[in-house]
Amino acid sequence: MLGVIATASATVLAAPAVGLLGYRQLKRTTNAERLRITTPNGIDESGFVRIGGIDQWVSIRGEDRDNPVILEILGGPGASNLVFIPRTRAWERHFTIVRWDMRGAGFTFAATGPAGQGEMSLDRLHDDALEVTEHVRNRLGAAKVLLVANSFGTVLGLRLARNHPELYAAYVGTDQNVVAGGRERSAYHALVARLRQADKKKQLAAVLAMGADKSAWSVEQQSQYNKLVLTTDPLSYDTMKTVVIRSLWFSPLHTLRGLRAYLKAMNFSESLAHEAVSVDEWAEGTTFRLPFFVFQGDGDVLTPPEPARRLFDDVTAPVKDFALIRNASHFASFRHPDQFLHLMLTKVRPTVTGTPITE
């Protein structure tokens, strides 16, 4: 994933055209105006919180503090979701959204660089997430928070939901990763098929040489694989250009230097993805003592819906539901924030609050 973002972003960041930079500033100003929260019971605060022995950036936004609280677990690894705030502004009418730049990501990484991130491991992130959860519960007076995880973040999200139902009102996974201890290889085989059909001999040879066993890949091979998956599928590549890159380029929160730090953070955090290849969701447990939801892009080729559905089918939970987001690749909730919000309002919020709501 980093390879796709870096390639497209590098072109834009290197562009010297005054007109391009002027247009960027105009869009950033417009987006900043859209983000203003002026409701009497609203909240818009962000800053560093001492988590796990280091300062980590936490953003809390919403139009009504009495709404259910969402804690987002970002993907990447190391890809801050703060760039997507303008796209998800409508969510803040119905939820208070906490976006946390975990160690190795976003503003947390930018503040102190690689030397200031401390231990980088899934166990450390799990413990950090629990500290963030306690901070949010205390700050907002929430007994429980909604756990919404996307992409790589779902690896961590499943562990949090499985281990701590006393803290979380429900689990929502989107771009749901299914590793299955290395047994899940459908995305790899689909990539091989696409490369064969397109007669991409060089790329095909590289992918076949890597083999389907991700545990044997280097960090560089993992990055190369993600880049090929996303660039060989038209819908995914369009999403990278029109959703991810545009969100980065027009983010009102990020300067040009901030965008460079954003990319460096993803590069720094790539080792976490390598650690995650041994995760086995079934071995860790498919019993969840909280409502369990998976909302997956119907055209996601990086984390396909079929493995996510198989995991969902084996999950035991007091309430569970699975839905597809139409015409969506990876980054499904950010490509179609309206569809994702509809699912959150019709399936998740009533389960958590006990009352229906209209959009």
The 8 nearest C-alpha neighbors of each residue, nearest first, counted from 0:
[[1, 225, 226, 2, 3, 222, 4, 75],
 [0, 2, 4, 3, 5, 265, 222, 266],
 [3, 1, 5, 0, 226, 4, 6, 222],
 [2, 4, 6, 226, 0, 1, 5, 7],
 [5, 3, 1, 7, 2, 6, 8, 0],
 [4, 6, 8, 2, 3, 7, 9, 1],
 [7, 5, 3, 9, 4, 8, 2, 10],
 [6, 8, 4, 10, 9, 5, 3, 11],
 [9, 7, 5, 11, 10, 6, 4, 12],
 [8, 10, 12, 6, 11, 7, 5, 13],
 [11, 9, 8, 13, 7, 12, 14, 6],
 [10, 12, 8, 14, 13, 9, 7, 248],
 [13, 11, 9, 14, 10, 8, 255, 15],
 [14, 12, 10, 11, 9, 15, 8, 16],
 [13, 15, 11, 12, 16, 10, 19, 20],
 [16, 14, 13, 17, 19, 20, 12, 18],
 [17, 15, 19, 18, 14, 20, 21, 13],
 [16, 18, 20, 19, 21, 15, 22, 14],
 [19, 17, 21, 16, 20, 22, 23, 15],
 [18, 20, 22, 16, 21, 17, 23, 14],
 [19, 21, 23, 17, 22, 18, 24, 16],
 [22, 20, 18, 24, 23, 19, 17, 25],
 [21, 23, 25, 19, 24, 20, 18, 26],
 [24, 22, 20, 26, 21, 25, 249, 27],
 [23, 25, 27, 21, 22, 26, 28, 20],
 [24, 26, 22, 28, 23, 27, 29, 21],
 [27, 25, 29, 23, 28, 24, 249, 30],
 [28, 26, 251, 24, 30, 249, 29, 25],
 [29, 27, 31, 25, 26, 30, 24, 32],
 [30, 28, 26, 32, 27, 31, 25, 33],
 [29, 31, 33, 27, 32, 28, 26, 85],
 [32, 30, 28, 34, 33, 29, 251, 27],
 [31, 33, 29, 30, 34, 35, 28, 27],
 [34, 32, 30, 31, 35, 29, 85, 88],
 [33, 35, 31, 32, 36, 30, 85, 88],
 [34, 36, 32, 33, 37, 31, 43, 30],
 [37, 35, 38, 34, 62, 41, 43, 42],
 [36, 38, 35, 39, 41, 62, 40, 42],
 [37, 39, 41, 40, 62, 36, 63, 42],
 [40, 38, 41, 37, 63, 62, 42, 36],
 [41, 39, 63, 38, 64, 62, 42, 65],
 [42, 40, 62, 63, 38, 61, 39, 64],
 [41, 43, 60, 61, 44, 62, 64, 59],
 [44, 42, 60, 59, 61, 36, 41, 45],
 [45, 43, 59, 58, 42, 60, 46, 57],
 [46, 44, 58, 57, 59, 43, 56, 47],
 [45, 47, 56, 57, 48, 58, 44, 55],
 [46, 48, 56, 55, 54, 57, 49, 45],
 [49, 47, 55, 54, 50, 56, 46, 57],
 [48, 50, 54, 53, 55, 52, 47, 51],
 [51, 49, 52, 53, 48, 54, 127, 55],
 [52, 50, 127, 53, 49, 130, 126, 123],
 [51, 53, 50, 49, 54, 117, 55, 127],
 [54, 52, 49, 50, 51, 55, 116, 115],
 [53, 55, 49, 48, 47, 50, 56, 107],
 [56, 54, 107, 47, 48, 50, 49, 53],
 [55, 57, 47, 100, 46, 107, 99, 106],
 [56, 58, 99, 45, 46, 98, 47, 100],
 [57, 59, 45, 98, 97, 44, 99, 60],
 [60, 58, 97, 44, 96, 43, 45, 98],
 [61, 59, 43, 42, 96, 95, 58, 44],
 [60, 62, 95, 91, 42, 41, 63, 94],
 [61, 63, 41, 92, 38, 91, 42, 36],
 [62, 64, 41, 40, 65, 61, 66, 95],
 [65, 63, 66, 41, 40, 95, 61, 42],
 [64, 66, 63, 67, 40, 95, 68, 94],
 [67, 65, 94, 64, 63, 93, 95, 68],
 [68, 66, 94, 95, 65, 69, 144, 145],
 [69, 67, 95, 144, 94, 145, 96, 66],
 [70, 68, 145, 96, 144, 97, 146, 95],
 [69, 71, 97, 146, 145, 147, 96, 98],
 [72, 70, 147, 98, 148, 73, 97, 69],
 [71, 73, 148, 152, 147, 149, 70, 156],
 [74, 72, 152, 149, 80, 71, 79, 148],
 [75, 73, 151, 152, 150, 76, 149, 78],
 [76, 74, 78, 77, 151, 265, 73, 150],
 [75, 77, 74, 78, 268, 151, 269, 265],
 [76, 78, 104, 265, 75, 268, 103, 264],
 [79, 77, 75, 76, 74, 265, 104, 80],
 [78, 80, 105, 81, 100, 104, 73, 77],
 [81, 79, 82, 83, 73, 78, 98, 84],
 [80, 82, 83, 79, 84, 98, 252, 105],
 [81, 83, 250, 80, 246, 247, 84, 79],
 [84, 82, 86, 81, 85, 80, 246, 87],
 [83, 85, 87, 86, 81, 82, 88, 80],
 [86, 84, 88, 87, 83, 30, 34, 33],
 [87, 85, 83, 84, 88, 333, 336, 89],
 [88, 86, 84, 89, 85, 90, 336, 83],
 [87, 89, 85, 90, 91, 86, 84, 34],
 [90, 88, 91, 87, 92, 93, 86, 340],
 [91, 89, 88, 92, 87, 93, 94, 340],
 [90, 92, 61, 94, 89, 93, 88, 62],
 [93, 91, 62, 90, 89, 94, 61, 63],
 [92, 94, 91, 90, 66, 95, 67, 62],
 [95, 93, 91, 66, 67, 68, 96, 92],
 [94, 96, 61, 68, 60, 91, 66, 69],
 [97, 95, 69, 60, 59, 94, 68, 61],
 [98, 96, 59, 70, 58, 69, 71, 99],
 [99, 97, 58, 71, 57, 96, 70, 59],
 [98, 100, 57, 101, 56, 58, 97, 71],
 [101, 99, 56, 104, 105, 79, 107, 57],
 [100, 102, 104, 99, 103, 55, 107, 56],
 [103, 101, 104, 116, 107, 108, 55, 100],
 [102, 104, 108, 77, 264, 268, 116, 101],
 [105, 103, 77, 108, 264, 100, 101, 102],
 [106, 104, 79, 261, 100, 107, 108, 109],
 [105, 107, 109, 108, 110, 56, 100, 104],
 [106, 108, 55, 56, 105, 110, 109, 104],
 [107, 109, 103, 112, 104, 106, 110, 105],
 [110, 108, 106, 112, 260, 107, 111, 105],
 [109, 111, 108, 107, 106, 112, 115, 54],
 [110, 112, 115, 109, 108, 114, 113, 107],
 [113, 111, 108, 109, 114, 115, 110, 116],
 [112, 114, 115, 116, 111, 108, 267, 103],
 [115, 113, 112, 116, 111, 117, 108, 118],
 [114, 116, 111, 113, 112, 117, 53, 108],
 [117, 115, 102, 113, 114, 103, 118, 108],
 [116, 118, 115, 119, 114, 53, 102, 113],
 [117, 119, 120, 116, 123, 102, 124, 115],
 [120, 118, 117, 123, 121, 271, 116, 124],
 [119, 121, 123, 122, 118, 124, 271, 274],
 [120, 122, 124, 123, 125, 271, 155, 119],
 [123, 121, 125, 120, 124, 126, 119, 127],
 [122, 124, 120, 126, 125, 121, 127, 119],
 [125, 123, 127, 121, 126, 122, 128, 120],
 [126, 124, 122, 128, 123, 127, 121, 155],
 [125, 127, 129, 123, 128, 124, 122, 130],
 [128, 126, 124, 130, 129, 125, 51, 50],
 [129, 127, 131, 125, 130, 126, 124, 132],
 [128, 130, 132, 126, 127, 131, 133, 125],
 [129, 131, 127, 133, 132, 128, 134, 50],
 [132, 130, 134, 128, 129, 133, 135, 127],
 [131, 133, 129, 135, 130, 134, 128, 136],
 [134, 132, 136, 130, 135, 131, 137, 129],
 [133, 135, 131, 137, 132, 136, 138, 130],
 [134, 136, 138, 132, 137, 133, 139, 131],
 [137, 135, 141, 133, 140, 139, 134, 138],
 [136, 138, 140, 134, 135, 139, 133, 141],
 [137, 139, 135, 136, 140, 134, 141, 133],
 [140, 138, 141, 136, 137, 135, 64, 68],
 [139, 141, 137, 136, 138, 142, 135, 143],
 [142, 140, 136, 143, 139, 144, 137, 68],
 [141, 143, 136, 140, 144, 166, 167, 137],
 [142, 144, 167, 166, 168, 141, 136, 145],
 [145, 143, 167, 68, 168, 69, 146, 70],
 [144, 146, 69, 168, 169, 167, 68, 70],
 [145, 147, 170, 70, 69, 169, 171, 167],
 [148, 146, 171, 71, 172, 70, 170, 72],
 [149, 147, 72, 153, 172, 152, 156, 71],
 [148, 150, 173, 152, 174, 153, 74, 172],
 [149, 151, 174, 74, 152, 175, 153, 176],
 [152, 150, 74, 153, 75, 154, 76, 149],
 [151, 153, 74, 73, 72, 149, 148, 150],
 [152, 154, 156, 148, 155, 151, 149, 150],
 [155, 153, 152, 156, 157, 151, 176, 158],
 [154, 156, 153, 158, 152, 157, 159, 125],
 [155, 157, 153, 159, 158, 154, 148, 152],
 [156, 158, 160, 159, 155, 154, 153, 161],
 [159, 157, 161, 155, 156, 160, 162, 154],
 [158, 160, 156, 162, 157, 161, 163, 155],
 [161, 159, 157, 163, 158, 162, 164, 156],
 [160, 162, 158, 287, 159, 157, 163, 164],
 [161, 163, 159, 160, 158, 164, 287, 157],
 [164, 162, 165, 160, 166, 159, 161, 167],
 [165, 163, 167, 166, 160, 289, 288, 162],
 [164, 166, 163, 167, 143, 168, 289, 162],
 [167, 165, 143, 164, 163, 144, 168, 142],
 [166, 168, 144, 143, 164, 169, 145, 165],
 [167, 169, 145, 143, 144, 351, 289, 166],
 [170, 168, 290, 145, 289, 167, 291, 146],
 [169, 171, 146, 291, 292, 147, 160, 290],
 [172, 170, 292, 147, 293, 146, 291, 148],
 [173, 171, 293, 148, 175, 149, 147, 153],
 [172, 174, 175, 149, 294, 295, 293, 148],
 [175, 173, 150, 149, 295, 329, 302, 176],
 [176, 174, 173, 172, 150, 153, 307, 302],
 [177, 175, 302, 150, 153, 174, 178, 151],
 [176, 178, 179, 307, 306, 175, 183, 280],
 [177, 179, 180, 181, 183, 278, 279, 176],
 [180, 178, 279, 182, 181, 280, 183, 177],
 [179, 181, 279, 277, 278, 178, 182, 276],
 [180, 182, 179, 183, 178, 277, 276, 212],
 [181, 183, 179, 180, 184, 178, 212, 279],
 [184, 182, 181, 179, 178, 185, 177, 306],
 [185, 183, 187, 186, 182, 188, 211, 181],
 [184, 186, 188, 187, 183, 189, 303, 306],
 [187, 185, 189, 188, 184, 301, 300, 190],
 [188, 186, 190, 184, 185, 189, 191, 211],
 [187, 189, 191, 185, 190, 186, 192, 184],
 [188, 190, 192, 186, 191, 187, 185, 193],
 [191, 189, 193, 187, 192, 188, 228, 186],
 [190, 192, 188, 194, 189, 193, 195, 203],
 [191, 193, 189, 195, 190, 194, 196, 188],
 [194, 192, 196, 190, 195, 191, 197, 189],
 [193, 195, 197, 199, 191, 196, 192, 203],
 [196, 194, 198, 192, 197, 193, 191, 199],
 [195, 197, 193, 198, 194, 192, 199, 191],
 [196, 198, 194, 195, 199, 193, 200, 192],
 [199, 197, 195, 196, 200, 194, 203, 193],
 [200, 198, 194, 197, 202, 201, 203, 195],
 [199, 201, 203, 198, 202, 204, 195, 194],
 [202, 200, 204, 203, 199, 205, 206, 198],
 [203, 201, 205, 204, 200, 199, 206, 194],
 [202, 204, 200, 206, 205, 201, 194, 199],
 [203, 205, 207, 201, 202, 206, 208, 200],
 [206, 204, 202, 208, 203, 207, 209, 201],
 [207, 205, 209, 203, 208, 204, 202, 210],
 [206, 208, 204, 210, 209, 205, 203, 191],
 [207, 209, 205, 206, 210, 204, 203, 211],
 [210, 208, 206, 207, 205, 216, 211, 220],
 [209, 211, 207, 208, 212, 206, 213, 215],
 [210, 212, 213, 187, 184, 209, 207, 188],
 [213, 211, 214, 210, 215, 181, 216, 209],
 [214, 212, 216, 215, 211, 276, 181, 221],
 [213, 215, 212, 216, 276, 277, 181, 273],
 [214, 216, 213, 212, 217, 209, 210, 211],
 [217, 215, 213, 214, 220, 221, 218, 209],
 [216, 218, 220, 219, 221, 215, 273, 214],
 [217, 219, 221, 220, 273, 222, 270, 216],
 [218, 220, 222, 217, 221, 223, 216, 224],
 [221, 219, 223, 217, 222, 218, 216, 224],
 [222, 220, 224, 218, 219, 223, 216, 225],
 [223, 221, 219, 225, 220, 224, 226, 2],
 [224, 222, 220, 226, 221, 225, 219, 227],
 [223, 225, 221, 227, 222, 226, 220, 228],
 [226, 224, 0, 228, 222, 227, 223, 229],
 [225, 227, 223, 3, 0, 229, 224, 2],
 [228, 226, 224, 230, 225, 229, 231, 223],
 [229, 227, 225, 226, 231, 230, 190, 224],
 [228, 230, 235, 226, 227, 236, 231, 232],
 [229, 231, 236, 227, 232, 228, 226, 235],
 [232, 230, 228, 229, 227, 233, 193, 236],
 [231, 233, 235, 230, 234, 229, 236, 228],
 [234, 232, 236, 235, 237, 231, 230, 229],
 [233, 235, 237, 236, 232, 328, 238, 327],
 [236, 234, 238, 229, 328, 232, 237, 233],
 [235, 237, 230, 239, 233, 238, 234, 229],
 [236, 238, 234, 240, 235, 239, 241, 233],
 [239, 237, 235, 242, 241, 236, 240, 234],
 [238, 240, 243, 236, 237, 242, 241, 244],
 [241, 239, 244, 237, 238, 242, 243, 236],
 [240, 242, 238, 245, 237, 239, 243, 244],
 [243, 241, 238, 245, 239, 246, 240, 244],
 [242, 244, 239, 246, 245, 240, 247, 241],
 [245, 243, 247, 240, 246, 242, 239, 248],
 [246, 244, 248, 247, 242, 243, 241, 249],
 [247, 245, 243, 244, 249, 82, 248, 250],
 [248, 246, 244, 250, 245, 249, 82, 243],
 [247, 249, 245, 246, 250, 244, 23, 258],
 [248, 250, 27, 246, 247, 245, 23, 26],
 [249, 251, 252, 247, 82, 253, 246, 248],
 [252, 250, 27, 31, 253, 249, 30, 28],
 [251, 253, 250, 254, 82, 81, 31, 27],
 [254, 252, 257, 250, 251, 258, 255, 256],
 [253, 255, 257, 256, 258, 252, 251, 250],
 [256, 254, 258, 257, 259, 253, 12, 248],
 [257, 255, 259, 254, 258, 260, 253, 261],
 [256, 258, 254, 253, 260, 255, 259, 261],
 [259, 257, 261, 255, 260, 256, 253, 254],
 [258, 260, 256, 262, 261, 257, 263, 255],
 [259, 261, 263, 257, 258, 262, 109, 264],
 [260, 262, 258, 264, 259, 105, 263, 257],
 [263, 261, 265, 259, 264, 260, 266, 258],
 [262, 264, 260, 266, 265, 261, 267, 259],
 [265, 263, 267, 104, 261, 262, 266, 103],
 [266, 264, 77, 268, 262, 267, 263, 78],
 [265, 267, 263, 264, 269, 268, 262, 1],
 [266, 268, 264, 265, 269, 263, 103, 113],
 [269, 267, 265, 77, 270, 266, 103, 76],
 [268, 270, 271, 266, 272, 267, 76, 265],
 [269, 271, 273, 272, 268, 218, 274, 267],
 [272, 270, 274, 273, 269, 268, 275, 120],
 [273, 271, 275, 274, 270, 269, 76, 276],
 [272, 274, 270, 271, 275, 276, 218, 269],
 [275, 273, 271, 272, 276, 270, 277, 121],
 [274, 276, 272, 273, 277, 278, 271, 154],
 [277, 275, 278, 274, 273, 214, 181, 178],
 [276, 278, 180, 275, 181, 279, 274, 214],
 [279, 277, 180, 275, 276, 178, 280, 179],
 [280, 278, 180, 179, 282, 281, 178, 283],
 [279, 281, 283, 282, 179, 284, 278, 178],
 [282, 280, 284, 283, 279, 285, 179, 310],
 [281, 283, 279, 284, 280, 285, 179, 180],
 [284, 282, 280, 281, 279, 285, 158, 278],
 [283, 285, 281, 282, 286, 280, 161, 287],
 [284, 286, 314, 281, 315, 287, 313, 280],
 [287, 285, 315, 284, 314, 316, 288, 161],
 [286, 288, 316, 161, 289, 315, 285, 160],
 [289, 287, 316, 164, 317, 286, 290, 161],
 [288, 290, 169, 287, 164, 316, 317, 291],
 [291, 289, 318, 169, 319, 317, 316, 170],
 [290, 292, 319, 170, 169, 318, 289, 171],
 [293, 291, 171, 320, 319, 321, 170, 172],
 [292, 294, 172, 321, 171, 173, 295, 322],
 [295, 293, 322, 173, 323, 321, 172, 324],
 [296, 294, 323, 173, 174, 324, 304, 297],
 [297, 295, 327, 324, 331, 299, 328, 298],
 [296, 298, 323, 325, 327, 324, 299, 295],
 [299, 297, 328, 327, 296, 300, 326, 303],
 [298, 300, 328, 329, 303, 296, 301, 302],
 [299, 301, 303, 302, 186, 298, 328, 228],
 [302, 300, 299, 303, 186, 228, 329, 229],
 [301, 303, 176, 300, 299, 174, 175, 304],
 [304, 302, 299, 300, 305, 301, 306, 186],
 [303, 305, 307, 306, 295, 308, 297, 302],
 [304, 306, 308, 307, 303, 309, 302, 185],
 [307, 305, 309, 308, 304, 310, 303, 177],
 [308, 306, 304, 310, 305, 309, 311, 175],
 [307, 309, 311, 305, 306, 310, 304, 312],
 [310, 308, 306, 312, 311, 307, 305, 313],
 [309, 311, 307, 313, 308, 312, 306, 314],
 [310, 312, 308, 314, 309, 313, 307, 321],
 [311, 313, 309, 310, 314, 308, 315, 307],
 [314, 312, 310, 311, 285, 315, 309, 281],
 [315, 313, 285, 311, 312, 286, 316, 310],
 [314, 316, 286, 287, 285, 313, 317, 319],
 [315, 317, 287, 318, 288, 290, 289, 319],
 [316, 318, 290, 289, 288, 319, 315, 287],
 [319, 317, 290, 316, 291, 320, 289, 350],
 [318, 320, 291, 292, 290, 316, 317, 321],
 [319, 321, 292, 293, 291, 322, 318, 346],
 [320, 322, 293, 292, 294, 323, 319, 311],
 [323, 321, 294, 295, 293, 324, 320, 342],
 [322, 324, 295, 297, 296, 294, 325, 321],
 [325, 323, 296, 297, 295, 327, 338, 294],
 [324, 326, 327, 297, 323, 296, 298, 338],
 [327, 325, 297, 298, 324, 328, 296, 234],
 [328, 326, 296, 331, 325, 298, 297, 324],
 [327, 329, 299, 298, 296, 235, 331, 234],
 [328, 330, 299, 331, 174, 296, 301, 235],
 [331, 329, 333, 332, 334, 328, 174, 238],
 [330, 332, 327, 296, 334, 329, 333, 328],
 [333, 331, 336, 339, 335, 334, 330, 173],
 [334, 332, 336, 335, 330, 331, 86, 83],
 [333, 335, 331, 332, 330, 336, 242, 327],
 [334, 336, 337, 332, 333, 338, 331, 339],
 [337, 335, 339, 332, 333, 338, 87, 340],
 [338, 336, 340, 335, 339, 341, 89, 332],
 [339, 337, 341, 340, 335, 336, 342, 324],
 [338, 340, 336, 342, 332, 341, 337, 343],
 [341, 339, 343, 337, 342, 338, 336, 344],
 [342, 340, 338, 344, 339, 343, 345, 337],
 [343, 341, 339, 345, 340, 344, 346, 338],
 [342, 344, 347, 340, 341, 346, 345, 348],
 [345, 343, 348, 341, 342, 346, 347, 340],
 [344, 346, 342, 343, 341, 347, 349, 348],
 [347, 345, 342, 343, 344, 348, 349, 350],
 [346, 348, 343, 350, 349, 344, 345, 351],
 [347, 349, 344, 351, 350, 343, 352, 346],
 [350, 348, 353, 354, 355, 352, 351, 347],
 [351, 349, 347, 348, 353, 352, 346, 354],
 [350, 352, 348, 349, 353, 168, 347, 169],
 [353, 351, 349, 354, 350, 348, 67, 355],
 [352, 354, 349, 350, 351, 355, 348, 347],
 [353, 355, 349, 352, 356, 350, 348, 351],
 [356, 354, 349, 353, 357, 345, 348, 344],
 [357, 355, 344, 354, 358, 349, 345, 348],
 [356, 358, 355, 344, 345, 341, 93, 354],
 [357, 356, 344, 341, 93, 340, 345, 92]]
